[in-house]
């Protein structure tokens, strides 16, 4: 319901979520997925602070407070190994 809070969980294993960085995406109908969270809990510019995320072990969680009708969408989590360049 509008104004409330929702949490979305994503579970994996020690070979992915636990040891990798998690990103979250929002896909509105008819549009490409939009990045909401990267590096487990960082928001790109333009993403409001009512969107947050955390990770514990092999589970990741996305939280959205102050729900709005525009938040109705499909949400995806992605785990990705960090790449170091030298």
mmCIF file as gemmi writes it, N, C-alpha and C atoms, coordinates in Angstrom:
data_model
loop_
_atom_site.group_PDB
_atom_site.id
_atom_site.type_symbol
_atom_site.label_atom_id
_atom_site.label_alt_id
_atom_site.label_comp_id
_atom_site.label_asym_id
_atom_site.label_entity_id
_atom_site.label_seq_id
_atom_site.pdbx_PDB_ins_code
_atom_site.Cartn_x
_atom_site.Cartn_y
_atom_site.Cartn_z
_atom_site.occupancy
_atom_site.B_iso_or_equiv
_atom_site.pdbx_formal_charge
_atom_site.auth_seq_id
_atom_site.auth_asym_id
_atom_site.pdbx_PDB_model_num
ATOM 1 N N . UNK Axp A 1 ? 0.844 -1.198 0 1 0 ? 1 A 1
ATOM 2 C CA . UNK Axp A 1 ? 0 0 0 1 0 ? 1 A 1
ATOM 3 C C . UNK Axp A 1 ? 0.88 1.25 0 1 0 ? 1 A 1
ATOM 4 N N . UNK Axp A 2 ? 0.44 2.321 -0.646 1 0 ? 2 A 1
ATOM 5 C CA . UNK Axp A 2 ? 1.238 3.549 -0.674 1 0 ? 2 A 1
ATOM 6 C C . UNK Axp A 2 ? 1.628 4.012 0.726 1 0 ? 2 A 1
ATOM 7 N N . UNK Axp A 3 ? 2.88 4.477 0.85 1 0 ? 3 A 1
ATOM 8 C CA . UNK Axp A 3 ? 3.381 4.967 2.121 1 0 ? 3 A 1
ATOM 9 C C . UNK Axp A 3 ? 4.009 3.924 3.003 1 0 ? 3 A 1
ATOM 10 N N . UNK Axp A 4 ? 3.795 2.661 2.708 1 0 ? 4 A 1
ATOM 11 C CA . UNK Axp A 4 ? 4.357 1.603 3.531 1 0 ? 4 A 1
ATOM 12 C C . UNK Axp A 4 ? 5.749 1.208 3.056 1 0 ? 4 A 1
ATOM 13 N N . UNK Axp A 5 ? 6.293 0.181 3.685 1 0 ? 5 A 1
ATOM 14 C CA . UNK Axp A 5 ? 7.643 -0.28 3.383 1 0 ? 5 A 1
ATOM 15 C C . UNK Axp A 5 ? 7.585 -1.707 2.865 1 0 ? 5 A 1
ATOM 16 N N . UNK Axp A 6 ? 8.472 -2.007 1.93 1 0 ? 6 A 1
ATOM 17 C CA . UNK Axp A 6 ? 8.584 -3.373 1.431 1 0 ? 6 A 1
ATOM 18 C C . UNK Axp A 6 ? 10.051 -3.788 1.463 1 0 ? 6 A 1
ATOM 19 N N . UNK Axp A 7 ? 10.279 -5.061 1.733 1 0 ? 7 A 1
ATOM 20 C CA . UNK Axp A 7 ? 11.626 -5.614 1.639 1 0 ? 7 A 1
ATOM 21 C C . UNK Axp A 7 ? 11.583 -6.798 0.686 1 0 ? 7 A 1
ATOM 22 N N . UNK Axp A 8 ? 12.598 -6.885 -0.141 1 0 ? 8 A 1
ATOM 23 C CA . UNK Axp A 8 ? 12.721 -7.964 -1.117 1 0 ? 8 A 1
ATOM 24 C C . UNK Axp A 8 ? 14.029 -8.675 -0.841 1 0 ? 8 A 1
ATOM 25 N N . UNK Axp A 9 ? 13.965 -9.981 -0.699 1 0 ? 9 A 1
ATOM 26 C CA . UNK Axp A 9 ? 15.152 -10.763 -0.364 1 0 ? 9 A 1
ATOM 27 C C . UNK Axp A 9 ? 15.669 -11.526 -1.57 1 0 ? 9 A 1
ATOM 28 N N . UNK Axp A 10 ? 16.965 -11.729 -1.564 1 0 ? 10 A 1
ATOM 29 C CA . UNK Axp A 10 ? 17.641 -12.461 -2.63 1 0 ? 10 A 1
ATOM 30 C C . UNK Axp A 10 ? 18.639 -13.39 -1.95 1 0 ? 10 A 1
ATOM 31 N N . UNK Axp A 11 ? 18.494 -14.68 -2.154 1 0 ? 11 A 1
ATOM 32 C CA . UNK Axp A 11 ? 19.393 -15.626 -1.491 1 0 ? 11 A 1
ATOM 33 C C . UNK Axp A 11 ? 20.251 -16.353 -2.513 1 0 ? 11 A 1
ATOM 34 N N . UNK Axp A 12 ? 21.462 -16.665 -2.096 1 0 ? 12 A 1
ATOM 35 C CA . UNK Axp A 12 ? 22.394 -17.349 -2.978 1 0 ? 12 A 1
ATOM 36 C C . UNK Axp A 12 ? 23.246 -18.312 -2.184 1 0 ? 12 A 1
ATOM 37 N N . UNK Axp A 13 ? 24.534 -18.281 -2.449 1 0 ? 13 A 1
ATOM 38 C CA . UNK Axp A 13 ? 25.444 -19.203 -1.781 1 0 ? 13 A 1
ATOM 39 C C . UNK Axp A 13 ? 26.781 -18.52 -1.551 1 0 ? 13 A 1
ATOM 40 N N . UNK Axp A 14 ? 27.693 -19.254 -0.91 1 0 ? 14 A 1
ATOM 41 C CA . UNK Axp A 14 ? 29.013 -18.691 -0.628 1 0 ? 14 A 1
ATOM 42 C C . UNK Axp A 14 ? 29.795 -18.438 -1.909 1 0 ? 14 A 1
ATOM 43 N N . UNK Axp A 15 ? 29.396 -19.087 -2.999 1 0 ? 15 A 1
ATOM 44 C CA . UNK Axp A 15 ? 30.132 -18.907 -4.252 1 0 ? 15 A 1
ATOM 45 C C . UNK Axp A 15 ? 29.639 -17.703 -5.044 1 0 ? 15 A 1
ATOM 46 N N . UNK Axp A 16 ? 28.538 -17.088 -4.619 1 0 ? 16 A 1
ATOM 47 C CA . UNK Axp A 16 ? 28.105 -15.889 -5.332 1 0 ? 16 A 1
ATOM 48 C C . UNK Axp A 16 ? 27.841 -14.724 -4.384 1 0 ? 16 A 1
ATOM 49 N N . UNK Axp A 17 ? 26.66 -14.615 -3.835 1 0 ? 17 A 1
ATOM 50 C CA . UNK Axp A 17 ? 26.322 -13.413 -3.054 1 0 ? 17 A 1
ATOM 51 C C . UNK Axp A 17 ? 27.306 -13.155 -1.917 1 0 ? 17 A 1
ATOM 52 N N . UNK Axp A 18 ? 27.671 -14.189 -1.185 1 0 ? 18 A 1
ATOM 53 C CA . UNK Axp A 18 ? 28.503 -13.974 0.004 1 0 ? 18 A 1
ATOM 54 C C . UNK Axp A 18 ? 29.848 -13.349 -0.337 1 0 ? 18 A 1
ATOM 55 N N . UNK Axp A 19 ? 30.421 -13.734 -1.46 1 0 ? 19 A 1
ATOM 56 C CA . UNK Axp A 19 ? 31.765 -13.276 -1.803 1 0 ? 19 A 1
ATOM 57 C C . UNK Axp A 19 ? 31.797 -12.336 -3 1 0 ? 19 A 1
ATOM 58 N N . UNK Axp A 20 ? 30.671 -11.827 -3.387 1 0 ? 20 A 1
ATOM 59 C CA . UNK Axp A 20 ? 30.615 -10.935 -4.538 1 0 ? 20 A 1
ATOM 60 C C . UNK Axp A 20 ? 29.79 -9.693 -4.216 1 0 ? 20 A 1
ATOM 61 N N . UNK Axp A 21 ? 29.866 -8.719 -5.081 1 0 ? 21 A 1
ATOM 62 C CA . UNK Axp A 21 ? 29.094 -7.494 -4.914 1 0 ? 21 A 1
ATOM 63 C C . UNK Axp A 21 ? 27.696 -7.675 -5.5 1 0 ? 21 A 1
ATOM 64 N N . UNK Axp A 22 ? 26.716 -7.139 -4.817 1 0 ? 22 A 1
ATOM 65 C CA . UNK Axp A 22 ? 25.325 -7.275 -5.245 1 0 ? 22 A 1
ATOM 66 C C . UNK Axp A 22 ? 24.808 -5.945 -5.795 1 0 ? 22 A 1
ATOM 67 N N . UNK Axp A 23 ? 24.111 -6.046 -6.912 1 0 ? 23 A 1
ATOM 68 C CA . UNK Axp A 23 ? 23.41 -4.903 -7.496 1 0 ? 23 A 1
ATOM 69 C C . UNK Axp A 23 ? 21.921 -5.217 -7.543 1 0 ? 23 A 1
ATOM 70 N N . UNK Axp A 24 ? 21.127 -4.17 -7.512 1 0 ? 24 A 1
ATOM 71 C CA . UNK Axp A 24 ? 19.675 -4.316 -7.631 1 0 ? 24 A 1
ATOM 72 C C . UNK Axp A 24 ? 19.183 -3.449 -8.774 1 0 ? 24 A 1
ATOM 73 N N . UNK Axp A 25 ? 18.216 -3.981 -9.514 1 0 ? 25 A 1
ATOM 74 C CA . UNK Axp A 25 ? 17.642 -3.274 -10.658 1 0 ? 25 A 1
ATOM 75 C C . UNK Axp A 25 ? 16.126 -3.233 -10.537 1 0 ? 25 A 1
ATOM 76 N N . UNK Axp A 26 ? 15.559 -2.181 -11.066 1 0 ? 26 A 1
ATOM 77 C CA . UNK Axp A 26 ? 14.105 -2.027 -11.143 1 0 ? 26 A 1
ATOM 78 C C . UNK Axp A 26 ? 13.72 -1.975 -12.618 1 0 ? 26 A 1
ATOM 79 N N . UNK Axp A 27 ? 12.746 -2.791 -13.005 1 0 ? 27 A 1
ATOM 80 C CA . UNK Axp A 27 ? 12.266 -2.757 -14.387 1 0 ? 27 A 1
ATOM 81 C C . UNK Axp A 27 ? 10.781 -2.424 -14.417 1 0 ? 27 A 1
ATOM 82 N N . UNK Axp A 28 ? 10.488 -1.246 -14.925 1 0 ? 28 A 1
ATOM 83 C CA . UNK Axp A 28 ? 9.104 -0.83 -15.122 1 0 ? 28 A 1
ATOM 84 C C . UNK Axp A 28 ? 8.604 -1.397 -16.444 1 0 ? 28 A 1
ATOM 85 N N . UNK Axp A 29 ? 7.314 -1.592 -16.576 1 0 ? 29 A 1
ATOM 86 C CA . UNK Axp A 29 ? 6.775 -2.186 -17.809 1 0 ? 29 A 1
ATOM 87 C C . UNK Axp A 29 ? 7.225 -1.425 -19.058 1 0 ? 29 A 1
ATOM 88 N N . UNK Axp A 30 ? 7.726 -2.161 -20.022 1 0 ? 30 A 1
ATOM 89 C CA . UNK Axp A 30 ? 8.111 -1.566 -21.297 1 0 ? 30 A 1
ATOM 90 C C . UNK Axp A 30 ? 9.407 -0.796 -21.289 1 0 ? 30 A 1
ATOM 91 N N . UNK Axp A 31 ? 10.179 -0.902 -20.207 1 0 ? 31 A 1
ATOM 92 C CA . UNK Axp A 31 ? 11.443 -0.167 -20.122 1 0 ? 31 A 1
ATOM 93 C C . UNK Axp A 31 ? 12.594 -1.117 -19.801 1 0 ? 31 A 1
ATOM 94 N N . UNK Axp A 32 ? 13.799 -0.631 -20.013 1 0 ? 32 A 1
ATOM 95 C CA . UNK Axp A 32 ? 14.986 -1.407 -19.66 1 0 ? 32 A 1
ATOM 96 C C . UNK Axp A 32 ? 15.197 -1.362 -18.147 1 0 ? 32 A 1
ATOM 97 N N . UNK Axp A 33 ? 15.858 -2.371 -17.58 1 0 ? 33 A 1
ATOM 98 C CA . UNK Axp A 33 ? 16.148 -2.341 -16.141 1 0 ? 33 A 1
ATOM 99 C C . UNK Axp A 33 ? 16.973 -1.109 -15.762 1 0 ? 33 A 1
ATOM 100 N N . UNK Axp A 34 ? 16.668 -0.554 -14.607 1 0 ? 34 A 1
ATOM 101 C CA . UNK Axp A 34 ? 17.353 0.64 -14.088 1 0 ? 34 A 1
ATOM 102 C C . UNK Axp A 34 ? 18.119 0.261 -12.834 1 0 ? 34 A 1
ATOM 103 N N . UNK Axp A 35 ? 19.373 0.691 -12.761 1 0 ? 35 A 1
ATOM 104 C CA . UNK Axp A 35 ? 20.208 0.377 -11.601 1 0 ? 35 A 1
ATOM 105 C C . UNK Axp A 35 ? 19.743 1.165 -10.379 1 0 ? 35 A 1
ATOM 106 N N . UNK Axp A 36 ? 19.451 0.449 -9.297 1 0 ? 36 A 1
ATOM 107 C CA . UNK Axp A 36 ? 19.044 1.078 -8.038 1 0 ? 36 A 1
ATOM 108 C C . UNK Axp A 36 ? 20.163 1.081 -7.01 1 0 ? 36 A 1
ATOM 109 N N . UNK Axp A 37 ? 20.899 -0.034 -6.954 1 0 ? 37 A 1
ATOM 110 C CA . UNK Axp A 37 ? 21.937 -0.238 -5.94 1 0 ? 37 A 1
ATOM 111 C C . UNK Axp A 37 ? 23.114 -0.945 -6.598 1 0 ? 37 A 1
ATOM 112 N N . UNK Axp A 38 ? 24.33 -0.538 -6.231 1 0 ? 38 A 1
ATOM 113 C CA . UNK Axp A 38 ? 25.528 -1.258 -6.665 1 0 ? 38 A 1
ATOM 114 C C . UNK Axp A 38 ? 26.465 -1.41 -5.472 1 0 ? 38 A 1
ATOM 115 N N . UNK Axp A 39 ? 27.429 -2.3 -5.606 1 0 ? 39 A 1
ATOM 116 C CA . UNK Axp A 39 ? 28.384 -2.561 -4.512 1 0 ? 39 A 1
ATOM 117 C C . UNK Axp A 39 ? 27.669 -2.792 -3.179 1 0 ? 39 A 1
ATOM 118 N N . UNK Axp A 40 ? 26.628 -3.591 -3.212 1 0 ? 40 A 1
ATOM 119 C CA . UNK Axp A 40 ? 25.87 -4.042 -2.036 1 0 ? 40 A 1
ATOM 120 C C . UNK Axp A 40 ? 24.905 -3.015 -1.461 1 0 ? 40 A 1
ATOM 121 N N . UNK Axp A 41 ? 25.333 -1.75 -1.354 1 0 ? 41 A 1
ATOM 122 C CA . UNK Axp A 41 ? 24.483 -0.773 -0.66 1 0 ? 41 A 1
ATOM 123 C C . UNK Axp A 41 ? 24.649 0.665 -1.142 1 0 ? 41 A 1
ATOM 124 N N . UNK Axp A 42 ? 25.281 0.854 -2.289 1 0 ? 42 A 1
ATOM 125 C CA . UNK Axp A 42 ? 25.497 2.216 -2.787 1 0 ? 42 A 1
ATOM 126 C C . UNK Axp A 42 ? 24.418 2.587 -3.805 1 0 ? 42 A 1
ATOM 127 N N . UNK Axp A 43 ? 23.951 3.823 -3.732 1 0 ? 43 A 1
ATOM 128 C CA . UNK Axp A 43 ? 22.936 4.317 -4.654 1 0 ? 43 A 1
ATOM 129 C C . UNK Axp A 43 ? 23.564 5.216 -5.713 1 0 ? 43 A 1
ATOM 130 N N . UNK Axp A 44 ? 23.255 4.997 -6.977 1 0 ? 44 A 1
ATOM 131 C CA . UNK Axp A 44 ? 23.689 5.954 -8.002 1 0 ? 44 A 1
ATOM 132 C C . UNK Axp A 44 ? 23.01 7.3 -7.767 1 0 ? 44 A 1
ATOM 133 N N . UNK Axp A 45 ? 23.573 8.349 -8.323 1 0 ? 45 A 1
ATOM 134 C CA . UNK Axp A 45 ? 22.939 9.659 -8.175 1 0 ? 45 A 1
ATOM 135 C C . UNK Axp A 45 ? 21.547 9.611 -8.796 1 0 ? 45 A 1
ATOM 136 N N . UNK Axp A 46 ? 20.603 10.248 -8.137 1 0 ? 46 A 1
ATOM 137 C CA . UNK Axp A 46 ? 19.236 10.265 -8.622 1 0 ? 46 A 1
ATOM 138 C C . UNK Axp A 46 ? 18.338 9.226 -7.988 1 0 ? 46 A 1
ATOM 139 N N . UNK Axp A 47 ? 18.93 8.262 -7.278 1 0 ? 47 A 1
ATOM 140 C CA . UNK Axp A 47 ? 18.128 7.257 -6.58 1 0 ? 47 A 1
ATOM 141 C C . UNK Axp A 47 ? 17.868 7.772 -5.165 1 0 ? 47 A 1
ATOM 142 N N . UNK Axp A 48 ? 16.619 7.903 -4.756 1 0 ? 48 A 1
ATOM 143 C CA . UNK Axp A 48 ? 16.315 8.506 -3.448 1 0 ? 48 A 1
ATOM 144 C C . UNK Axp A 48 ? 16.742 7.628 -2.281 1 0 ? 48 A 1
ATOM 145 N N . UNK Axp A 49 ? 16.94 8.262 -1.119 1 0 ? 49 A 1
ATOM 146 C CA . UNK Axp A 49 ? 17.414 7.505 0.039 1 0 ? 49 A 1
ATOM 147 C C . UNK Axp A 49 ? 16.325 6.654 0.677 1 0 ? 49 A 1
ATOM 148 N N . UNK Axp A 50 ? 15.13 6.688 0.137 1 0 ? 50 A 1
ATOM 149 C CA . UNK Axp A 50 ? 14.115 5.748 0.616 1 0 ? 50 A 1
ATOM 150 C C . UNK Axp A 50 ? 14.365 4.343 0.065 1 0 ? 50 A 1
ATOM 151 N N . UNK Axp A 51 ? 15.325 4.242 -0.843 1 0 ? 51 A 1
ATOM 152 C CA . UNK Axp A 51 ? 15.769 2.941 -1.365 1 0 ? 51 A 1
ATOM 153 C C . UNK Axp A 51 ? 17.079 2.591 -0.676 1 0 ? 51 A 1
ATOM 154 N N . UNK Axp A 52 ? 17.147 1.413 -0.081 1 0 ? 52 A 1
ATOM 155 C CA . UNK Axp A 52 ? 18.364 0.994 0.61 1 0 ? 52 A 1
ATOM 156 C C . UNK Axp A 52 ? 18.558 -0.501 0.417 1 0 ? 52 A 1
ATOM 157 N N . UNK Axp A 53 ? 19.742 -0.956 0.745 1 0 ? 53 A 1
ATOM 158 C CA . UNK Axp A 53 ? 20.024 -2.383 0.597 1 0 ? 53 A 1
ATOM 159 C C . UNK Axp A 53 ? 21.081 -2.798 1.596 1 0 ? 53 A 1
ATOM 160 N N . UNK Axp A 54 ? 21.098 -4.081 1.888 1 0 ? 54 A 1
ATOM 161 C CA . UNK Axp A 54 ? 22.093 -4.639 2.794 1 0 ? 54 A 1
ATOM 162 C C . UNK Axp A 54 ? 22.388 -6.066 2.358 1 0 ? 54 A 1
ATOM 163 N N . UNK Axp A 55 ? 23.459 -6.596 2.922 1 0 ? 55 A 1
ATOM 164 C CA . UNK Axp A 55 ? 23.855 -7.965 2.621 1 0 ? 55 A 1
ATOM 165 C C . UNK Axp A 55 ? 24.363 -8.614 3.891 1 0 ? 55 A 1
ATOM 166 N N . UNK Axp A 56 ? 23.964 -9.851 4.115 1 0 ? 56 A 1
ATOM 167 C CA . UNK Axp A 56 ? 24.436 -10.612 5.269 1 0 ? 56 A 1
ATOM 168 C C . UNK Axp A 56 ? 24.651 -12.048 4.825 1 0 ? 56 A 1
ATOM 169 N N . UNK Axp A 57 ? 25.901 -12.465 4.848 1 0 ? 57 A 1
ATOM 170 C CA . UNK Axp A 57 ? 26.207 -13.82 4.408 1 0 ? 57 A 1
ATOM 171 C C . UNK Axp A 57 ? 25.806 -14.015 2.962 1 0 ? 57 A 1
ATOM 172 N N . UNK Axp A 58 ? 25.014 -15.04 2.714 1 0 ? 58 A 1
ATOM 173 C CA . UNK Axp A 58 ? 24.619 -15.347 1.337 1 0 ? 58 A 1
ATOM 174 C C . UNK Axp A 58 ? 23.231 -14.813 0.994 1 0 ? 58 A 1
ATOM 175 N N . UNK Axp A 59 ? 22.769 -13.821 1.758 1 0 ? 59 A 1
ATOM 176 C CA . UNK Axp A 59 ? 21.472 -13.197 1.475 1 0 ? 59 A 1
ATOM 177 C C . UNK Axp A 59 ? 21.634 -11.69 1.321 1 0 ? 59 A 1
ATOM 178 N N . UNK Axp A 60 ? 20.874 -11.138 0.397 1 0 ? 60 A 1
ATOM 179 C CA . UNK Axp A 60 ? 20.852 -9.694 0.187 1 0 ? 60 A 1
ATOM 180 C C . UNK Axp A 60 ? 19.405 -9.223 0.28 1 0 ? 60 A 1
ATOM 181 N N . UNK Axp A 61 ? 19.236 -7.987 0.727 1 0 ? 61 A 1
ATOM 182 C CA . UNK Axp A 61 ? 17.893 -7.444 0.913 1 0 ? 61 A 1
ATOM 183 C C . UNK Axp A 61 ? 17.812 -6.038 0.347 1 0 ? 61 A 1
ATOM 184 N N . UNK Axp A 62 ? 16.738 -5.784 -0.373 1 0 ? 62 A 1
ATOM 185 C CA . UNK Axp A 62 ? 16.423 -4.45 -0.871 1 0 ? 62 A 1
ATOM 186 C C . UNK Axp A 62 ? 15.235 -3.924 -0.081 1 0 ? 62 A 1
ATOM 187 N N . UNK Axp A 63 ? 15.327 -2.692 0.386 1 0 ? 63 A 1
ATOM 188 C CA . UNK Axp A 63 ? 14.225 -2.08 1.121 1 0 ? 63 A 1
ATOM 189 C C . UNK Axp A 63 ? 13.77 -0.796 0.448 1 0 ? 63 A 1
ATOM 190 N N . UNK Axp A 64 ? 12.479 -0.612 0.373 1 0 ? 64 A 1
ATOM 191 C CA . UNK Axp A 64 ? 11.911 0.628 -0.17 1 0 ? 64 A 1
ATOM 192 C C . UNK Axp A 64 ? 10.872 1.133 0.822 1 0 ? 64 A 1
ATOM 193 N N . UNK Axp A 65 ? 11.063 2.343 1.299 1 0 ? 65 A 1
ATOM 194 C CA . UNK Axp A 65 ? 10.109 2.947 2.228 1 0 ? 65 A 1
ATOM 195 C C . UNK Axp A 65 ? 9.265 3.978 1.49 1 0 ? 65 A 1
ATOM 196 N N . UNK Axp A 66 ? 8.194 4.404 2.133 1 0 ? 66 A 1
ATOM 197 C CA . UNK Axp A 66 ? 7.33 5.405 1.522 1 0 ? 66 A 1
ATOM 198 C C . UNK Axp A 66 ? 6.862 5 0.141 1 0 ? 66 A 1
ATOM 199 N N . UNK Axp A 67 ? 6.341 3.787 0.05 1 0 ? 67 A 1
ATOM 200 C CA . UNK Axp A 67 ? 5.97 3.244 -1.257 1 0 ? 67 A 1
ATOM 201 C C . UNK Axp A 67 ? 5.07 4.181 -2.054 1 0 ? 67 A 1
ATOM 202 N N . UNK Axp A 68 ? 5.353 4.228 -3.349 1 0 ? 68 A 1
ATOM 203 C CA . UNK Axp A 68 ? 4.563 5.019 -4.28 1 0 ? 68 A 1
ATOM 204 C C . UNK Axp A 68 ? 4.04 4.101 -5.38 1 0 ? 68 A 1
ATOM 205 N N . UNK Axp A 69 ? 2.992 4.528 -6.055 1 0 ? 69 A 1
ATOM 206 C CA . UNK Axp A 69 ? 2.44 3.675 -7.11 1 0 ? 69 A 1
ATOM 207 C C . UNK Axp A 69 ? 3.476 3.409 -8.202 1 0 ? 69 A 1
ATOM 208 N N . UNK Axp A 70 ? 4.386 4.347 -8.41 1 0 ? 70 A 1
ATOM 209 C CA . UNK Axp A 70 ? 5.421 4.174 -9.419 1 0 ? 70 A 1
ATOM 210 C C . UNK Axp A 70 ? 6.469 3.143 -9.062 1 0 ? 70 A 1
ATOM 211 N N . UNK Axp A 71 ? 6.414 2.63 -7.836 1 0 ? 71 A 1
ATOM 212 C CA . UNK Axp A 71 ? 7.372 1.599 -7.425 1 0 ? 71 A 1
ATOM 213 C C . UNK Axp A 71 ? 6.932 0.209 -7.868 1 0 ? 71 A 1
ATOM 214 N N . UNK Axp A 72 ? 5.727 0.111 -8.402 1 0 ? 72 A 1
ATOM 215 C CA . UNK Axp A 72 ? 5.244 -1.196 -8.858 1 0 ? 72 A 1
ATOM 216 C C . UNK Axp A 72 ? 6.04 -1.601 -10.091 1 0 ? 72 A 1
ATOM 217 N N . UNK Axp A 73 ? 6.845 -2.647 -9.941 1 0 ? 73 A 1
ATOM 218 C CA . UNK Axp A 73 ? 7.787 -3.029 -10.987 1 0 ? 73 A 1
ATOM 219 C C . UNK Axp A 73 ? 8.322 -4.426 -10.686 1 0 ? 73 A 1
ATOM 220 N N . UNK Axp A 74 ? 9.159 -4.909 -11.583 1 0 ? 74 A 1
ATOM 221 C CA . UNK Axp A 74 ? 9.906 -6.142 -11.338 1 0 ? 74 A 1
ATOM 222 C C . UNK Axp A 74 ? 11.288 -5.734 -10.842 1 0 ? 74 A 1
ATOM 223 N N . UNK Axp A 75 ? 11.758 -6.385 -9.783 1 0 ? 75 A 1
ATOM 224 C CA . UNK Axp A 75 ? 13.065 -6.079 -9.202 1 0 ? 75 A 1
ATOM 225 C C . UNK Axp A 75 ? 13.977 -7.292 -9.341 1 0 ? 75 A 1
ATOM 226 N N . UNK Axp A 76 ? 15.213 -7.025 -9.728 1 0 ? 76 A 1
ATOM 227 C CA . UNK Axp A 76 ? 16.194 -8.086 -9.927 1 0 ? 76 A 1
ATOM 228 C C . UNK Axp A 76 ? 17.406 -7.852 -9.036 1 0 ? 76 A 1
ATOM 229 N N . UNK Axp A 77 ? 17.958 -8.922 -8.517 1 0 ? 77 A 1
ATOM 230 C CA . UNK Axp A 77 ? 19.263 -8.824 -7.865 1 0 ? 77 A 1
ATOM 231 C C . UNK Axp A 77 ? 20.29 -9.506 -8.759 1 0 ? 77 A 1
ATOM 232 N N . UNK Axp A 78 ? 21.514 -9.022 -8.659 1 0 ? 78 A 1
ATOM 233 C CA . UNK Axp A 78 ? 22.617 -9.562 -9.451 1 0 ? 78 A 1
ATOM 234 C C . UNK Axp A 78 ? 23.856 -9.588 -8.576 1 0 ? 78 A 1
ATOM 235 N N . UNK Axp A 79 ? 24.558 -10.698 -8.582 1 0 ? 79 A 1
ATOM 236 C CA . UNK Axp A 79 ? 25.846 -10.734 -7.886 1 0 ? 79 A 1
ATOM 237 C C . UNK Axp A 79 ? 26.946 -10.788 -8.932 1 0 ? 79 A 1
ATOM 238 N N . UNK Axp A 80 ? 28.013 -10.051 -8.65 1 0 ? 80 A 1
ATOM 239 C CA . UNK Axp A 80 ? 29.085 -9.943 -9.622 1 0 ? 80 A 1
ATOM 240 C C . UNK Axp A 80 ? 30.421 -9.845 -8.905 1 0 ? 80 A 1
ATOM 241 N N . UNK Axp A 81 ? 31.356 -10.61 -9.385 1 0 ? 81 A 1
ATOM 242 C CA . UNK Axp A 81 ? 32.683 -10.602 -8.781 1 0 ? 81 A 1
ATOM 243 C C . UNK Axp A 81 ? 33.38 -9.285 -9.083 1 0 ? 81 A 1
ATOM 244 N N . UNK Axp A 82 ? 34.004 -8.727 -8.076 1 0 ? 82 A 1
ATOM 245 C CA . UNK Axp A 82 ? 34.75 -7.49 -8.276 1 0 ? 82 A 1
ATOM 246 C C . UNK Axp A 82 ? 35.968 -7.764 -9.15 1 0 ? 82 A 1
ATOM 247 N N . UNK Axp A 83 ? 36.234 -6.854 -10.07 1 0 ? 83 A 1
ATOM 248 C CA . UNK Axp A 83 ? 37.375 -7.008 -10.968 1 0 ? 83 A 1
ATOM 249 C C . UNK Axp A 83 ? 38.407 -5.945 -10.612 1 0 ? 83 A 1
ATOM 250 N N . UNK Axp A 84 ? 39.608 -6.38 -10.367 1 0 ? 84 A 1
ATOM 251 C CA . UNK Axp A 84 ? 40.697 -5.462 -10.038 1 0 ? 84 A 1
ATOM 252 C C . UNK Axp A 84 ? 41.597 -5.298 -11.253 1 0 ? 84 A 1
ATOM 253 N N . UNK Axp A 85 ? 41.935 -4.068 -11.565 1 0 ? 85 A 1
ATOM 254 C CA . UNK Axp A 85 ? 42.834 -3.8 -12.689 1 0 ? 85 A 1
ATOM 255 C C . UNK Axp A 85 ? 44.104 -3.149 -12.167 1 0 ? 85 A 1
ATOM 256 N N . UNK Axp A 86 ? 45.215 -3.567 -12.712 1 0 ? 86 A 1
ATOM 257 C CA . UNK Axp A 86 ? 46.506 -3.005 -12.303 1 0 ? 86 A 1
ATOM 258 C C . UNK Axp A 86 ? 47.239 -2.485 -13.529 1 0 ? 86 A 1
